[in-house]
Amino acid sequence: MREVFERIIVGVDGSGVSEDAVTVAARLARDHRGELLLLHAVDWVPAVNAMTASQAITNAQPLMDALQRDGNDALRRAERIAQRFGVRAKRHMVDGSPVRELLSVAQSTASTLVVAGTHGRQGISRVMLGSTAEAVLRASPLPVLAVRTLPRHGPQRRCITRALVAVDESATAQAALDLAYALPADDRERLFVCSVSDGREESDRRAGDVIARAIARAEELGLAAKGAVLRARHPEQ
């Protein structure tokens, strides 16, 4: 498995949320000596169509120019964030659907991780003009790191030192485990695996089996891991 932090790509729109995502991505790139790619996609067609349909504008060129300027400004600010962590980022400014362009550039550059910002109360935020990170999560064939807030510890420490993996019997849960197992040792000083049971006996058993298999696999790989079943009340109870 390739190192997941080898080449990190971040969708940028200049918002505080996306700049937090850039901060985390830059720290990861610093910690792992990875590459950092910054992408801003200008999906100007819907904006221009909406303005012309409402007759708010008759000449679309000034709006298109403004969108380009805003995108370049967002990329420059993101680049300065990366520089604070000693990371030289590569900027990509593209036209088109943000989700499609982000995933296209991620594929063409052989990126290994997509980073996106989230809002704590409002779900996954807009991280690129005209699109949402939720669509990236659904469509990306690559691992996606959703950043809700900046790490509480200081910027000089490693960005990740503990990993919590929620698992069930699905293939995607197994993929998440495999990714956690493959993390560099410094990023998984503490690896904790959990599975949720609805409180019924059969659910407890299945969740316990999932945890046991995950811990056994970690031990086969020489990794230290702990696990627990988390019990939630079933709606019928």
N, C-alpha and C positions, 0 to 999 in steps of 0.2 A: 504494500500500500504506500502510495506517495505521501510524504509529509503534508498534513492537511493545511499547514500554514506556509507552504512553499511559495504560493502566489495567491495573494488575497485581492479581491476586487470589491469595491464599495460603490454603491449608487449614491450620488451626491445631489442635493438640491439647495444647499445653503441654509437650511433650517437648523435650529439648535439640536434637534433630534439626530439629523444626519451627521452633524459635526461631532456629536458624541460617538456615533458609529465609526467615524473616521479616526477619532482618538483611540478607541479600542483596537481598531484594525492596525493603526500605526504602532501601538505598543506590542501587539502580537508579532508584527513584522520585525520589530526591533529584537524581541526576545528570541525569535527563531531564525533571524537573518533571512527573512523572506522578502519577496517583492510585494509592492503595494501599487495597485492600479486604482485610479479614481475615474469614475464615469458619470457624465451628465448627459442625459438624453433630452432633446428638445422636441416634444411632440406638438409642433406648432399648428398642424392642420386643424385639430378640434378647436383650438383657441381662435384661430383666424375665422373658421366657419361660424363659430358662435357670435363673434363680433360683427361679421359682415351680415349674418342673418338678422341680427337685431338692428342693423343699420347704424351701429355705433361707430363704425369706421367704413370708409370707402377705399382707402389705400392700405393694404395689409403690410407693406414693407416696413413702416416704422415699428409695428408690433413685432414682426419677426426679428428686426434688429435688436429690439429691447430684450426679447427672450434670449437671443444669443449673448448679449452683454451680461445679463443676469447669470447665465450659465457659466460664462468665463469667470465672473467674479466669484461664484460659488466654488469653482475648481481652484482658483488661486488661494482662497481662504483655506480650503481643505489641504492644499499643498503646504501651506505654512504650518498647519497643525502637524503634519507628518514630519516636517523639518525640525520641529521642537523635540522630536524623539530620535533625531539622527537618521531619519528614513527619507530617502529620495523617492518620491512617488512619480508614476507616469500618468499623465492626464489624457483622457479620451473624451472628446466632445463630438456627439453624434446627433443626427436627426432621425426621428422615428419613434415608434412605440417604446417607452422606457423598459418595460419588461422584456420585450423581444430583443431589443438592442443590448441590454445588459447580459442576457443569457448568450446572445450571439458573440459578443466580445469575450465573455468568460470562456466560451468554447474555443474561439480562434486564438486566444492567448494561453490556452491550457491552464486556466486558473484552477485552484484547488479548493477555494472557499469564497462564498459570497457573504458579505456583512451588510446588515440592514438595521435601521433604527426602529424602535417601537415606542408607542405611548402606553404608559401604565394603565390608564383607565379607558382608553378609547380604542384598544386593539392596536393592530400594527399600523404604523403611521405611513404617510406619504414620504418616500425617500427619494423619489425622482419625479420631475415635473410630469404630471399627467398620469401617474400610475401609483400602485401601492405595493408595499413589501409583501403583503399577503399573497398577491399573485405570483411573486417571485418564489415564495415558500412552496406554493402549489406546483409550480412549473419547473423549478430548478432540478436538474439531475445531480447537482453538486450539493455538498453540505452547506447549510445556511445558518449563520450565527445571527440571532436577533438580539440587539442590544437595547435594553430598557433604560438602564442608568449607567453612569460611569462606575468603575470599581471603587469601593470605599477606601482601599488602601492607597498609599502614595504612588505617584507615577514612576518612581524608581524601582519599585518591586515588579516581579513578573506579573503579567496580567491574569494568568490562570495558575492556581496552585491546587485547587480542589475541583473534583468533578462529581456531579450528581447525575445519575442516569435513571430515568423512569422507564421501566420495561414491562412488556406483556408478552404474549405469544406470537406477535406479528413479525413479519420480515423487516419492517422499518425499525422496530425496537432492536432487533438483532444487529442491524446496520449501525445503529447508534452505539451499541455495546462495542462492536468491532472498532469503531472510530475511537471510543474512549480507551480501549485496550492499546491502540496504536499511538496514543499521545506520548510525547517525550516524558521521561520520568519526572522531570521538574514540574510538569503540568498536572500530574496526578499523584502528588504526595499523599492525597487522600482521595480514594475512589469509593463512592457509596452508590449502591444499587437499590432501588426500591420498586415495589409493585403494589398496586392498589387492589384491595379486595372489597366486595360490597358487604362483607360481614357474614355471609352464609358459609357453611362448612365447605362446600365444593369450591367456592370462590377462594377461600383461604388456602385450600390444598393446591389449587392451580397456581395461585400467586407465589406460594412457598416453593413449588417446583421450579418456577421461572427464576426465582432468586437463587435457589440451590445450583441450578445449571450455570447461571452467570458467575457465581463465586467459584465453582469448580473450574470453569474455563479460565478465569483469572489466575487461579493457582497453577494450572497447567502452564501458563505463560510466565509464571514467576512473579505475578503481580499481587500486591496487597490490596484487598478489597473487603468491604463490609456490606451487609444488605439487611433489609427489613421489609416486612409486609405492612402496608398502611391500610387501616380498616376504615371504611366509610359506611354510614348507615344506608341500607338498601331501602328504596322508596316504599316497598311493601311492608316494612317493619314500622 
